[in-house]
């Protein structure tokens, strides 16, 4: 598969097969990865994406066939779990114990640390980190390594929109080859040169990112007169949205665009906005949810200050903001789970609100899928006066065969997420709040959800790091930028990223406090200038000072250990150690300022 321009193959699979129990996940698969190639892997949950990664990296042996790797190949693999040592600090686990002046002197290392570890103290213990923080630490540690092949399994989990954009840019600029499994379709389009689809034991190869994959797959289906009518219709509908969306999405495919145009020439837009709004108004009236002069304080943090925000009938709104900005708190405020510190939240009389939270724990693990759904509603209404049965909804969301009688406690994380969504939709809400709805869902399930929401008449508010999903199901994007307001962004996520970037370089920007790096960004000294010579002398002096302080720190640490139960000696040594550490921090800060003049 690799092109001659990109050089040698790093890894080859030849006739590889792998089964679990009686179920074959890979059957006679032959593929290759060339130096510098960037490959995205898509497919339904359970179809073998992670198994393919584990066979490629040598964690699993194939049942048949052969995996060959170039001599001395350095592979970095981000698992869905992590291999961090709970006894280490973040600094030890990610940076190998490097001090601030050491990692900050390297521009690439500094970028990785400040972007992925924003808000994570480097001297915190690993065992006290949240799941999201551990994930970001594991990703940072891998990216700091020198690998010829980087393999990432769901790297965008627990990253906000801004960090996902940074990661895409970082991976594009790396020279290493990349294989990534992700459901983030925007990320696939931005990063990948090839898309592999894993299904029914085989791996189909497509050139280009996600948009090219959708176009090519629709063309293949048309030429082969595919019999899977429903899946083809979903692909054609999504294709229509892609072709009517941003031009950049369709600049990548290299096959004939006129063929794609013939496929979609009679396909209507994904949703009739006016019809949905008219139906929503009939169900909701003019008043839905109003936030009036609201303050919201959580702990010591002020999330909203004098904020006024109106949600009308049929509004389809996306909310973006960095992790910790208060997106989930705003949803809780709108739903009534949280009361405002000041001001008021007003709900319309006819509002029937449902809120999808990030918690996937079933209320009754012993309950069964079909009886639970039928206990909610056997038939539900859709826009245009149509109806759909509960069993049809279950089928659309992937619950067929044995899954219909499965215990809720036995469902996987992705299945529980799908079941949560299904239960909420069956109650026929007219206001729907979705908090990270794409977590644990594969791309096929996401297209089903998007298809259903296209015909769902009501007010929709979505918090998601999945940029593609946001742009697909919402009509406007609002942001929490740290100023206490909910701000509309006419140009959507692009405008949000521009504003965030600007806030990072402005003095006193809201983002500055979250970054574990020096606040000041000095101007680079001119080559050969007196300022440059002075900076070099300063660095030499500070290097010697740091060596002296590090040696003294080691002596005092030894003295603390040797003191044992002699509390008088222990107290004196500890006081001296704290003084040395404080002086070392000041010297490192001065060193950083001098080093940035020489970059």
C-alpha positions in Angstrom: 0.0 0.0 0.0 2.9 2.4 0.6 3.9 4.7 -2.2 7.5 4.7 -3.5 7.9 8.4 -2.7 7.5 7.7 1.0 10.2 5.0 1.1 10.3 1.6 2.8 7.5 -0.4 4.4 7.7 -0.3 8.2 5.3 -3.1 8.8 3.5 -5.8 6.8 0.6 -8.1 7.5 0.5 -11.1 5.2 -2.6 -13.4 5.2 -3.3 -12.6 8.9 -6.3 -14.2 10.6 -7.4 -13.8 14.2 -10.5 -15.1 16.0 -11.9 -14.8 19.5 -13.9 -18.0 20.4 -15.9 -18.9 17.3 -16.0 -15.3 15.9 -13.4 -14.4 13.3 -12.4 -10.8 13.6 -9.7 -10.8 10.9 -9.7 -13.2 7.9 -6.7 -13.4 5.5 -5.8 -9.7 5.9 -2.8 -8.4 3.9 -1.7 -4.8 4.4 1.4 -2.6 4.7 2.4 0.6 6.4 4.9 2.8 4.7 7.3 5.3 6.4 5.5 8.6 7.0 2.0 7.3 6.1 -0.9 8.4 8.2 -3.8 5.9 8.4 -7.2 6.1 10.1 -9.1 3.0 11.0 -12.9 3.0 11.2 -15.5 0.3 11.8 -18.3 -0.7 14.2 -17.5 -1.4 17.8 -16.5 -5.1 18.2 -15.5 -5.6 14.6 -11.8 -5.9 15.3 -10.2 -2.4 15.2 -8.3 -2.8 18.5 -7.5 -6.4 17.7 -5.9 -5.2 14.4 -3.8 -2.7 16.4 -2.7 -5.4 18.9 -1.7 -7.8 16.1 0.2 -5.1 14.3 2.2 -4.0 17.4 2.9 -7.6 18.6 0.7 -7.6 21.7 -1.4 -10.4 20.1 -0.1 -13.2 17.9 -2.2 -14.0 14.7 -3.9 -17.4 14.5 -2.6 -17.6 10.9 -0.4 -15.5 8.6 2.6 -13.4 9.3 3.4 -9.9 10.7 6.8 -8.6 9.6 8.4 -5.4 10.9 11.5 -3.5 9.7 14.7 -4.2 11.8 14.8 -2.1 14.9 11.4 -0.5 14.4 10.4 1.8 17.2 6.7 1.6 17.9 4.7 3.8 20.3 1.3 2.5 21.2 -1.4 4.4 23.1 -3.8 1.8 24.6 -7.3 2.5 25.7 -6.0 1.9 29.2 -2.5 3.2 30.3 0.7 1.8 31.7 1.5 4.7 34.1 3.1 3.8 37.4 0.9 4.9 40.3 3.9 5.5 42.5 5.3 8.1 40.2 4.6 11.8 40.0 3.4 13.2 36.6 6.8 14.7 36.1 8.4 11.3 36.5 5.8 9.4 34.5 5.7 11.8 31.5 9.0 13.8 31.6 11.4 11.3 33.1 11.9 13.6 36.1 13.1 16.5 34.0 13.0 19.9 35.8 11.0 22.8 34.3 14.0 24.5 32.7 15.0 21.3 31.0 11.6 20.4 29.3 10.7 24.1 28.6 14.0 24.6 26.7 12.8 22.3 23.9 10.0 23.9 21.8 8.4 20.6 20.8 8.4 19.2 24.3 7.1 22.5 25.7 4.2 22.5 23.2 3.2 18.9 24.2 3.3 19.6 27.9 1.6 22.9 27.9 -1.2 21.7 25.6 -1.9 18.3 27.0 -1.1 18.8 30.7 -2.8 22.2 31.1 -4.2 22.2 34.6 -2.3 19.1 35.7 0.3 19.8 38.3 3.6 18.1 37.3 4.4 17.2 40.9 1.0 15.5 41.5 1.0 11.8 42.2 -0.3 9.6 39.3 -2.6 7.6 41.6 -4.6 10.8 42.4 -5.4 11.7 38.7 -8.8 11.4 37.2 -9.3 9.0 34.2 -9.2 12.0 31.8 -6.0 13.3 33.3 -4.3 9.9 33.2 -5.3 9.6 29.5 -3.7 12.9 28.7 -0.6 12.0 30.6 -0.2 8.8 28.7 -0.7 10.6 25.4 1.9 13.2 26.3 4.4 10.6 27.4 4.0 8.8 24.1 4.3 11.9 21.9 7.5 12.9 23.8 9.1 9.6 22.6 11.0 9.1 19.4 9.0 6.6 17.4 9.0 5.6 13.7 5.5 4.3 14.0 2.9 5.9 16.4 -0.3 3.8 17.0 -3.1 5.6 18.8 -6.4 4.0 20.0 -9.0 6.7 20.6 -6.6 9.5 21.3 -9.2 12.3 21.3 -11.1 10.8 24.3 -11.0 13.4 27.2 -9.6 16.2 25.0 -11.5 19.4 24.4 -12.1 20.9 20.9 -8.9 23.0 21.2 -6.7 20.2 22.2 -8.1 18.0 19.4 -7.2 20.7 16.9 -3.7 21.0 18.4 -3.2 17.2 18.3 -4.2 17.1 14.6 -1.7 19.8 13.7 1.0 18.1 15.8 0.5 14.7 14.1 0.5 16.3 10.7 3.9 17.8 11.3 5.5 14.7 12.8 7.7 12.7 10.4 6.7 9.3 12.0 4.1 7.0 10.4 0.7 7.0 12.2 -2.1 4.5 12.6 -5.1 5.8 14.6 -8.4 4.4 15.6 -11.0 7.1 16.3 -14.6 8.0 15.9 -13.7 11.7 15.5 -14.5 12.2 11.8 -13.1 15.8 11.7 -9.8 14.5 13.1 -9.7 11.7 10.5 -10.2 14.3 7.7 -7.5 16.6 9.1 -4.8 14.0 9.7 -5.2 10.9 7.6 -4.0 10.1 4.1 -5.7 6.7 4.0 -8.7 5.2 5.7 -9.0 1.5 6.5 -12.5 0.1 7.2 -12.6 -3.0 9.4 -15.8 -5.1 8.8 -16.8 -8.7 8.5 -13.3 -9.9 9.0 -11.8 -7.9 6.1 -10.1 -4.5 5.9 -11.0 -2.3 2.9 -8.5 0.5 2.0 -9.6 3.9 0.8 -7.4 6.8 -0.2 -8.0 10.1 1.8 -9.6 11.0 5.1 -13.2 10.5 6.2 -14.9 12.6 3.5 -13.1 10.7 0.8 -14.0 7.5 2.5 -17.7 8.4 2.5 -17.6 9.5 -1.2 -15.7 6.4 -2.3 -17.8 4.0 -0.3 -21.0 5.5 -1.8 -19.5 5.2 -5.3 -18.5 1.5 -4.7 -22.0 0.8 -3.4 -23.6 2.4 -6.5 -21.3 0.4 -8.8 -21.9 -2.9 -7.0 -25.7 -2.2 -6.5 -25.4 -2.9 -2.9 -28.3 -4.7 -1.2 -27.9 -3.1 2.2 -30.4 -0.4 1.4 -30.7 1.2 4.8 -26.9 1.6 5.3 -26.5 2.9 1.8 -29.2 5.5 2.4 -27.4 6.7 5.5 -24.2 7.0 3.6 -25.9 8.9 0.7 -27.6 11.3 3.2 -24.3 12.0 5.0 -22.6 12.4 1.6 -25.2 15.0 0.7 -24.4 16.9 3.8 -20.6 16.7 3.2 -21.0 18.0 -0.4 -23.1 20.9 0.8 -20.8 21.6 3.7 -17.4 23.3 3.8 -15.6 23.0 0.4 -12.4 21.9 2.2 -14.1 18.6 3.0 -14.3 17.6 -0.7 -11.0 18.9 -1.9 -9.2 15.7 -0.9 -10.9 12.9 -2.9 -9.0 12.1 -6.2 -11.7 10.1 -8.0 -14.3 11.7 -10.3 -16.5 14.2 -8.4 -19.1 14.2 -11.1 -19.9 10.6 -10.3 -20.4 11.6 -6.7 -22.7 14.4 -7.8 -24.9 12.0 -9.8 -25.3 9.9 -6.6 -26.7 12.9 -4.6 -28.4 15.0 -7.2 -31.9 13.9 -6.0 -31.0 13.7 -2.3 -32.7 16.4 -0.2 -30.8 18.3 2.5 -30.3 16.3 5.7 -33.1 18.2 7.6 -35.8 20.6 6.7 -35.0 23.4 9.2 -38.2 25.3 8.6 -40.5 22.3 8.9 -38.7 21.1 12.1 -39.0 24.6 13.6 -42.7 24.8 12.7 -43.4 21.4 14.4 -41.2 22.4 17.4 -43.2 25.6 17.8 -46.4 23.7 17.8 -45.1 21.4 20.6 -43.2 24.1 22.6 -44.8 27.5 22.1 -42.5 30.5 22.0 -40.9 30.2 25.4 -38.5 27.3 26.0 -35.6 28.1 28.4 -34.3 31.6 29.5 -31.3 32.4 31.6 -31.8 35.9 33.0 -28.8 37.8 34.5 -27.4 34.5 36.0 -24.4 34.1 38.2 -23.0 30.6 38.7 -20.3 29.9 41.2 -18.9 26.4 41.8 -16.5 26.2 44.7 -14.1 29.2 44.3 -14.7 29.5 40.5 -17.1 31.9 38.9 -18.4 30.2 35.8 -21.2 32.7 34.8 -21.5 36.4 35.7 -24.6 38.3 34.8 -25.2 35.9 31.8 -28.4 36.1 29.8 -29.1 33.4 27.2 -32.4 32.4 25.4 -33.2 29.0 23.9 -36.1 29.2 21.5 -38.3 26.5 19.9 -36.3 24.4 17.4 -32.9 25.9 18.3 -30.0 23.5 17.7 -27.1 24.7 19.7 -23.6 23.5 20.3 -21.5 24.6 23.4 -17.7 24.6 23.3 -15.1 25.6 25.9 -11.9 24.2 27.5 -12.2 21.4 30.0 -13.3 23.0 33.3 -14.9 26.0 31.6 -18.3 24.9 33.0 -20.0 23.3 30.0 -21.6 20.5 32.0 -22.5 23.0 34.7 -24.4 25.1 32.2 -26.3 22.0 31.0 -27.2 21.2 34.6 -28.3 24.8 35.1 -30.6 24.6 32.0 -32.0 21.2 33.1 -32.7 22.4 36.7 -30.1 20.0 38.3 -28.2 23.1 39.5 -29.7 26.3 40.9 -28.1 29.7 39.9 -26.1 31.6 42.5 -28.0 34.7 41.4 -30.5 35.5 38.7 -33.1 33.0 37.4 -33.7 30.2 34.9 -37.2 30.2 33.4 -38.7 27.1 31.7 -41.7 27.4 29.3 -44.9 25.7 30.4 -44.9 23.0 27.8 -41.2 22.0 28.1 -40.6 18.2 28.3 -36.8 18.1 28.9 -34.4 15.1 28.9 -30.8 15.3 29.8 -28.1 12.8 28.7 -25.3 12.9 31.3 -21.9 11.3 31.0 -22.8 8.6 33.5 -23.6 5.3 31.8 -24.4 3.3 34.9 -27.8 1.5 34.4 -30.5 2.2 37.0 -31.3 -1.5 37.2 -28.5 -3.8 36.0 -30.8 -6.9 36.1 -33.4 -5.3 33.8 -33.6 -6.6 30.2 -33.3 -4.4 27.0 -36.6 -5.0 25.2 -38.9 -5.1 28.3 -37.3 -1.9 29.6 -37.9 -0.1 26.3 -41.5 -1.4 25.9 -42.2 -0.2 29.4 -41.4 3.4 28.3 -43.3 3.5 25.0 -44.1 1.0 22.3 -44.6 3.6 19.5 -43.1 7.1 19.3 -43.8 10.0 16.9 -41.4 11.6 14.5 -41.6 14.8 12.4 -44.2 14.9 9.6 -46.7 12.9 11.6 -45.0 9.5 11.2 -44.5 6.9 13.9 -41.8 4.4 14.7 -42.1 1.3 17.0 -39.8 0.6 20.0 -38.5 -2.5 18.3 -37.7 -0.6 15.1 -35.8 2.0 17.2 -33.9 -0.8 19.0 -32.9 -2.2 15.6 -31.8 1.3 14.3 -29.6 1.6 17.4 -28.0 -1.8 16.9 -30.0 -3.9 19.4 -31.0 -7.1 17.5 -31.0 -10.9 18.2 -29.6 -11.8 21.6 -29.1 -8.2 22.6 -32.8 -7.7 22.9 -32.9 -10.0 25.9 -29.5 -9.0 27.4 -29.2 -7.7 30.9 -28.4 -4.0 31.1 -25.5 -4.7 33.5 -23.9 -6.9 30.7 -23.9 -4.2 28.1 -20.6 -2.7 27.0 -19.9 1.1 27.5 -20.9 1.9 23.9 -24.1 -0.2 24.2 -25.1 1.4 27.4 -24.6 4.8 25.8 -26.8 3.8 22.9 -29.4 2.5 25.3 -29.4 5.7 27.3 -30.0 7.7 24.1 -32.8 5.4 23.0 -34.6 5.6 26.4 -34.5 9.4 26.3 -35.7 9.7 22.7 -38.6 7.3 23.4 -40.0 9.6 26.0 -40.7 12.1 23.2 -38.9 15.1 24.8 -39.2 18.5 23.1 -35.9 19.8 24.7 -32.9 17.5 24.6 -29.6 18.2 26.4 -26.6 16.0 25.3 -23.4 15.9 27.3 -20.6 14.3 25.3 -23.1 12.0 23.5 -20.4 10.6 21.1 -18.4 9.0 23.9 -18.0 5.2 23.3 -20.0 5.3 20.0 -18.7 4.0 16.7 -19.1 6.0 13.5 -22.0 3.9 12.2 -24.0 4.5 15.4 -23.2 8.2 15.2 -24.6 8.4 11.7 -27.8 6.6 13.0 -28.1 9.1 15.8 -27.5 12.0 13.4 -30.1 10.6 11.1 -32.7 10.4 13.9 -31.9 13.9 15.1 -32.4 15.2 11.5 -36.1 14.3 11.9 -36.4 15.2 15.6 -38.4 18.4 16.2 -37.3 20.2 19.4 -34.7 22.3 21.0 -31.3 20.6 21.1 -28.3 21.6 23.2 -25.0 19.6 22.7 -21.8 19.7 24.5 -19.2 17.7 22.6 -15.5 17.6 21.8 -16.5 15.9 18.5 -16.3 18.8 16.0 -17.8 16.9 13.1 -20.9 15.9 15.2 -21.3 19.5 16.4 -21.3 20.9 12.9 -23.5 18.1 11.7 -26.4 18.3 14.1 -26.4 22.0 15.3 -27.1 25.3 13.6 -25.1 27.6 15.9 -22.2 27.4 18.2 -21.9 29.2 21.6 -18.7 29.4 23.8 -17.7 29.7 27.4 -14.5 31.9 27.1 -13.8 32.5 30.7 -15.5 35.9 30.8 -18.7 34.8 32.6 -20.8 34.9 29.4 -22.3 32.5 26.9 -21.1 34.0 23.6 -22.4 33.2 20.1 -19.7 32.5 17.5 -21.1 33.2 14.0 -18.2 31.3 12.4 -18.5 28.3 14.8 -15.6 26.2 16.0 -13.0 28.0 13.7 -13.8 31.3 15.4 -13.6 29.6 18.9 -10.1 28.3 18.1 -9.0 31.8 16.8 -10.3 33.5 19.9 -8.6 30.9 22.2 -5.3 31.3 20.3 -5.5 35.1 20.7 -6.2 34.8 24.4 -3.1 32.8 24.9 -0.8 35.5 23.6 -2.6 38.5 25.1 -1.3 39.6 28.6 -3.6 38.3 31.3 -5.5 36.1 28.8 -7.9 33.7 30.4 -6.0 30.7 29.3 -2.7 31.7 30.7 -3.4 30.5 34.2 -4.1 26.9 33.0 -0.8 26.4 31.3 2.1 24.9 33.5 4.7 27.1 31.7 6.1 30.6 32.2 3.6 33.4 31.6 5.8 35.8 29.8 6.8 35.2 26.2 9.9 37.4 25.6 10.8 38.5 22.1 13.7 36.5 20.5 17.0 38.3 20.7 18.7 39.1 17.3 21.6 36.9 16.3 24.9 38.5 17.3 23.3 41.3 19.3 24.5 42.4 22.8 21.2 41.1 24.1 22.0 37.6 22.8 25.5 37.6 24.3 24.1 38.7 27.6 21.5 36.0 27.5 24.1 33.3 26.8 26.2 34.6 29.8 23.1 34.5 32.0 22.4 30.9 30.9 25.9 29.8 31.7 25.8 31.4 35.1 22.3 29.9 35.9 23.4 26.4 34.7 26.2 26.5 37.3 23.7 27.7 40.0 21.3 24.9 39.2 24.1 22.3 39.4 25.0 23.7 42.8 21.4 23.8 44.0 20.7 20.3 42.7 23.7 18.9 44.5 22.6 20.7 47.7 19.1 19.3 47.3 20.5 15.8 47.0 22.6 16.3 50.2 19.6 17.6 52.2 17.4 14.7 50.9 20.0 12.3 52.2 20.2 14.2 55.5 16.4 13.9 55.9 16.5 10.2 55.3 19.5 9.8 57.7 17.8 11.8 60.5 15.4 9.0 61.1 13.6 9.7 64.4 15.9 12.6 65.4 13.2 15.2 65.0 15.4 18.2 65.7 17.9 17.3 63.0 14.9 16.3 60.7 13.2 19.7 61.2 16.4 21.7 60.4 17.2 19.6 57.3 13.6 20.0 56.1 13.7 23.7 56.5 17.0 24.0 54.6 15.5 21.8 51.9 12.5 24.0 51.5 14.7 27.1 51.2 16.9 25.4 48.5 13.8 24.3 46.5 12.4 27.8 46.6 15.7 29.2 45.4 15.9 26.6 42.7 12.4 27.5 41.5 13.4 31.2 41.1 16.6 30.3 39.3 14.7 27.9 36.9 12.2 30.7 36.1 15.1 33.1 35.4 16.7 30.4 33.2 13.5 29.9 31.2 13.2 33.7 30.5 16.8 33.8 29.2 16.4 30.6 27.2 13.3 31.9 25.3 15.4 34.9 24.1 17.6 32.5 22.3 15.0 30.2 20.6 
